[in-house]
Amino acid sequence: MRNLIKMILKIPTFIVFLIFYIEEVVRANLQVAYDILTPKHFMKPGVIAIKMDVESDIEILSLNNLITMTPGTLSLDVSTDRKVIYVHAMYIYDADELKKQIKSGLEKKIMGLYR
Amino acid sequence: MIILEWIASIFLVTGAFFMLVAALGVIKLPDVFTRMHAATKASSFGTGLMLVGTIAYFREPFIFLESLLVIVFIFLTAPVASHMIGRAAYLLKVPLWQGTVVDQLHGKYNLHTHELLSDSPPADSQNIAKDLKD
C-alpha cells in the first residue's frame, strides 16, 4: 500500500523526467545530424571515468540509458565493483566540467525518480 | 483529416531523414565509438518518429498501443546494444581515432577475466596485460 502511494506521488516527477528525456533525445539528434552533415568536424573524443552514486540495478541501467541518449556521450562499461562508469564523449574540452555536468544533471534526475 | 495525413507524412520523412543521417554517420565518422554515437541515437530517433507518423495516420487504439510499445522497447534496448558493441570493441583493442584526447579506460581491464577496475590497476594486472601482448 505504501509503495502504491509512493508510486502515485512519483507520477509528476516521472512526467517531468519524460519531457526532459524527449528534449535531450531531440537535442542529441540535432547535434549528431549537424556533426555528420557538415564537412568539417571539431570533435575531441575520449573516454572518461565517472564515479557513480547510484547503486541499484535499475538506477545504473537508467543512468546508462540516459547517458547514451543524451547529446555527445555514450556509455561504454560499468566497472565490476559498480562504482565507476566509463563514458565515451564526443566533445571533451574540459573533462572535469563534463563529469560535473553528468553528475549534477543526469544522476540527480535518476535519484529523484527512484528515491 | 487531410491535416493529420500531412502531419503523418512529415513525421515519416523526418524519421527517414534521421535514419539516413545515421547511415551516413557510420560511413563518415572516424572510429567505432564515434560511429556508435550516430548509429544508436539517430537510428532509434528515426524509428521513433516513423512510429509516431504511423500513429497519426491510423488513429486506432491498438495501433497506438503497439507503436508506443515498440518505441519504448527500442529506446530501452538500443543503448544496451551500443553498450555491448562498445565494450566488445574496446576489449578487442579496436584503435581509437588519433584525435582522441583522453582515454581513462586504458589499462583498467583485466584481459584474462574481463574484470573492470574502478581505479588505477595494481602492478600485477599490468604484468598480465604485458604477458598477453608477448
Interface residues (C-beta under 8 A of the other chain):
Chain A: V25 V26 A28 N29 V32 A33 D35 I36 L37 H41 M43 K44 P45 G46 V47 I48 A49 K51 N64 N65 T68 M69 G72 L74 S75 L76 D77 V78 S79 T80 D81 K83 V84 Y86 H88 M90 I92 A95
Chain B: F18 V21 L24 G25 K28 L29 P30 D31 F33 T34 M36 H37 A38 T40 K41 A42 S44 F45 G48 F75 L76 A78 P79 V80 S82 H83 G86 R87 Y90 L96 W97 G99 T100 V101 V102 D103 Q104 L105 H106 K108 E115 L116 L117 S118 D119
